[in-house]
Amino acid sequence: MQRITQLQTWVAEDWTKRSGGMPQTEEALLYVLEELGEVAECLRIAKRAKPHSTCHANALSGELADVCISLVTLACVCNVDLANALADAKKKIEKRHATAG
């Protein structure tokens, strides 16, 4: 989870250095939704297999990375420690799977 903490720190620092500060909550959420839309578009185009499609594996990975960065931005804006939140979510899922089996 250390890498998540490093990513969250880098995202916050990048926003401060390059944009003068973090976006407001609503704007950060809109970035997430925008990036999810780009993932959906990429998958839709790939499914249709249009000639000269712009959605290749590299394009999809880039769009998914953009979603991650946007989610990290939203977490920063909302003062959520993602490393702790993910560790808690992992425990919850593991407990659910242990009791389901």
C-alpha positions as CSV (number, residue, x, y, z in Angstrom):
1,M,0.0,0.0,0.0
2,Q,3.0,2.3,0.2
3,R,2.8,2.9,-3.5
4,I,-0.8,4.1,-3.1
5,T,0.4,6.6,-0.5
6,Q,3.2,7.7,-2.9
7,L,0.8,8.1,-5.7
8,Q,-1.6,10.1,-3.6
9,T,1.2,12.4,-2.5
10,W,2.5,12.8,-6.1
11,V,-1.0,13.7,-7.4
12,A,-1.6,16.3,-4.7
13,E,1.8,17.8,-5.3
14,D,1.3,17.8,-9.1
15,W,-2.0,19.7,-8.7
16,T,-0.4,22.2,-6.5
17,K,2.6,22.8,-8.7
18,R,0.9,22.8,-12.1
19,S,-2.6,24.0,-11.5
20,G,-2.2,26.2,-8.4
21,G,-4.2,23.9,-6.2
22,M,-6.6,21.0,-6.0
23,P,-10.0,21.2,-7.7
24,Q,-13.2,21.5,-5.8
25,T,-15.1,18.3,-4.9
26,E,-17.6,18.6,-7.7
27,E,-14.9,19.3,-10.3
28,A,-12.9,16.4,-9.1
29,L,-15.9,14.1,-9.4
30,L,-16.6,15.4,-12.9
31,Y,-13.0,14.5,-13.9
32,V,-13.6,10.9,-12.7
33,L,-16.9,10.7,-14.7
34,E,-15.2,12.2,-17.8
35,E,-12.4,9.7,-17.7
36,L,-14.9,6.8,-17.1
37,G,-16.7,8.0,-20.2
38,E,-13.5,7.8,-22.2
39,V,-13.0,4.2,-21.0
40,A,-16.5,3.4,-22.1
41,E,-16.0,5.0,-25.5
42,C,-12.8,3.1,-26.0
43,L,-14.4,-0.2,-25.2
44,R,-17.4,0.6,-27.4
45,I,-15.2,1.4,-30.3
46,A,-13.1,-1.8,-29.7
47,K,-16.3,-3.9,-29.5
48,R,-17.5,-2.7,-32.9
49,A,-13.9,-3.2,-34.3
50,K,-14.2,-0.2,-36.6
51,P,-11.5,0.1,-39.1
52,H,-8.8,2.6,-38.0
53,S,-10.1,2.3,-34.4
54,T,-8.3,4.6,-32.0
55,C,-8.9,2.1,-29.1
56,H,-6.0,-0.3,-28.8
57,A,-4.7,-1.9,-25.7
58,N,-2.4,1.0,-25.1
59,A,-5.3,3.5,-25.4
60,L,-7.4,1.5,-23.0
61,S,-4.5,1.3,-20.4
62,G,-4.0,5.0,-20.7
63,E,-7.7,5.7,-20.2
64,L,-7.8,3.4,-17.2
65,A,-4.7,5.2,-15.8
66,D,-6.5,8.5,-16.2
67,V,-9.4,7.1,-14.2
68,C,-7.0,6.1,-11.4
69,I,-5.4,9.5,-11.3
70,S,-8.8,11.1,-11.2
71,L,-10.0,8.9,-8.4
72,V,-6.8,9.6,-6.5
73,T,-7.5,13.3,-7.0
74,L,-11.0,13.0,-5.7
75,A,-9.6,11.1,-2.6
76,C,-7.1,13.9,-2.0
77,V,-9.8,16.5,-2.3
78,C,-12.0,14.6,0.2
79,N,-9.1,14.0,2.6
80,V,-9.4,10.2,2.2
81,D,-6.3,8.1,2.9
82,L,-6.5,5.6,0.1
83,A,-3.9,3.2,1.5
84,N,-6.0,2.8,4.6
85,A,-9.3,2.7,2.8
86,L,-8.0,0.0,0.4
87,A,-6.6,-2.0,3.3
88,D,-10.0,-1.9,5.0
89,A,-11.8,-2.8,1.8
90,K,-9.5,-5.8,1.3
91,K,-10.2,-7.0,4.8
92,K,-13.9,-6.6,4.3
93,I,-13.8,-8.6,1.0
94,E,-11.6,-11.3,2.4
95,K,-14.0,-11.7,5.4
96,R,-17.0,-11.8,3.1
97,H,-15.4,-14.5,0.9
98,A,-14.3,-16.5,4.0
99,T,-17.9,-16.7,5.3
100,A,-19.4,-17.4,1.9
101,G,-17.3,-20.5,1.4
